Amino acid sequence: MLATLLTIWFLHVAALLSPGANTLLVSQLAASDRQRSAVFAALGVTLGTFLWVTSAVLGVNAIFLVFPGLRLALQIAAGVYLLYVASRLWRSSGTPLTGSAQVASRAAAFRLGFLTNITNPKSAMFFGSVFAASLPAAPSHLLQVTAVAIIVLNALGWHLLLAWLFSRPRVRTAYSQARVAANRVASVLLGTLGLGLLVSTWRETRT
């Protein structure tokens, strides 16, 4: 059991270390002097992770394989949503931060983090693959619950660490000196991820 859980932990940590939309979102919020917003976004991302990993345990990945149109529809929604977030970030790049803007951002941060994660069906495919490669044919309920807990705690710890790290004074100072450029780079990266989802979905429909 321990070897199985260590394998799941390692595979998930390796995935977390690969920058994606969740990492970009939390890091950008923290670096722009919105640590509390970044924390709420991290909690939203973690809730999305919990739902996806629980769904993978329950076999939603198999549903996507049987009904690929559902997965493609979710991928399109994810791509459009990431493009929407990227466009908002680009437009707000030159807008000075105010106290009210920060409060509004904190209020919406949890939803933003949750939607950024939950609209990406590739998470279910990833967790389904991890469990298929790691879990035995008939895993116990204890093993399944422990595996879910490990992944959720991994996600929570990683994204809270990002919120703390990118809110450090030196990081914030460097960010404030190049805020417009940094926001636009983050916007381009998010937009690229969204466009990549749409392109990959289009290619799947052509095969």
N, C-alpha and C positions, 0 to 999 in steps of 0.2 A: 504493500500500500504506500509506504513512504517513497519508494522509487517512482511510483506512478505520479504521486503528488509533486515530487521534485521535477519530474519531466514536464508536467503541466505548468509549474511555476516558471521554469526556464524558458519554455516556448513563449509564454505570455510576456515575460520580461523582455525577451528579444523583440517581440512585436511592439512593445511600448517604446523601446529605444529607437524605433524607426519613426521619424517625425511625420505626423499626419495632421488632419484638420483639428482634432481634439487638442493636440500639443500646441499648435499654432494659436488657437483660440485662447487657451488659458495663459500662455506665455505673453501674448499681446496685451491682454487685459491687465495682467500683473505689472508689466513694464510701463504701462501708461498710467501708473499711479492709481490703479483700481484693484488693490489687493483683495478687498472684500468681494468685489465682483468676480475676480478670478477664483476665489474660494467657492462661491456659489456656482460658478460655471463648472468647476471641478466636481462638485456634488451632483450637478445635472449629468455630466459625462458618466459619473459612476453609476447613477441610476440607470442610464441607458445600457451600460455594460452589464449590470445585474439582469436586466430584462433580456438582453441578447444571449447571455450565457445560460440563463435559465431556459430560454427557448431552445437553445442548442441541446440541452440535456433532455428536454421534452420531445425533441425530434423535429423542430421546425425546419432544420436544414433539409430533412427528407421531403418536407412539403414543398420547399423551393425547388427541389430536384424534380418533383412530380408536376409542379405548376410553375415552370420557369417564367411565365408571363408575370406572375406576382413579384418575383425577384427583380425582373427588369423594370417594372413599374416603380418599385421602391428605389432602384438605382437612379432612375430618371428624376424622381422627387429629390433624392439626395444631391444630385448634380445641380439641379435648379436652385435648391436651397443654399448650397455653398456659393454659387454665383451671386445670389442675392446678398448673402453676408459679405462677400468680397466687394460688391458694388457699394454697399453702405459704408464699409471701412474706407474705401477709396475716397468717397465723397466727404467723409468726416475727417480726413487726414489733416486738413488745414484749419479745422475748427478748434479754438481754444477750449480746454477742459474747464468746466465750471462745477461748483458744488452740486447744483441740481442735476447736471448731466450725469455726475457720478452716481447720485442716488437712483436716478432712472435706470442707469446701467446695472446697478446692483439688483434692482427689482426684476430686470429681465434676464440677468445672467444665468440663473438656473435653467430657465426655459431654453436659452440659447445653447448652453452646453448639452442639455438633454436632446434637443432637436438635431444638433450637429452629429451626435452619436447615433440616435435611434433611426435616423433616416438612411443609414448606410447598411444595407443588407449583407454586405461583404463581411460584417462582423459575425453574423450567424454562420456564414460559410467558414470563416476562420475558426471559430470555436468548435463548430461541428467537426472540422478536420483535426483539431487538437485532440478532441475527445475520442475520435475514431482511431487516432494513432496511439493514444495513451491509455485509455480505459480498457479493461477486459471486456469480454463479450457480455457478461452479466454482472455489471458493477453493483455493489451494495448501495443502499440508500445513503449510508454514512459516507462512503467514498464520493458519491455524487455531490452531496451537500458540502463536504469539505473542499472539493475541487471548485465549486462555485464560490465558496467563501474566500479561497486563496486568490482567485482571479479578481473578485470584487475588491478585496483589500489591496491587491497589487495596484489596481486602477486608482483607488482612492489615494493611496500613499504617493504614487507617482505624480498625479496631477496636483495634489496639495504641495508636494515638493517643488513643482514648477511654479506654483503660485507664490511660494515663499522665496524661491531663488530669484525669480525675475522681478520681485518687488524690493530687492535689496537696494540701498541708496546708490551704490556705484552703477548698478545696472540701470536704475531709473534715470540717473544723471546722464549716462551715455544715451539712453533712449530719448530723453527730452531734447538733447542736442541734435538729434537726427530723427525727430518724431515723424515728420512728414514722409521722409524717405523710408523709414522703418515700417510705417503703416502701409505704405504703398507696396513695399516688397511683400509684406504679409498678405495684402490684398491680392497681389498677383499669384502668390503661392496657393492661397485658398481658391482663387478662380481657376488656376491650373488643375487643382484636384477635382473641382466640380466639372470642368470641361473634360478632364480625363475620364470621369465616370460616364458622362454623356457619350463620349466617343466610343468607349469600350462597350457600352450598351448598344449603340448603333451597329458596331461591328458584330456583336453577338446576333443581332436580328438579321444580319446579312449572310450568316453561315448556315 
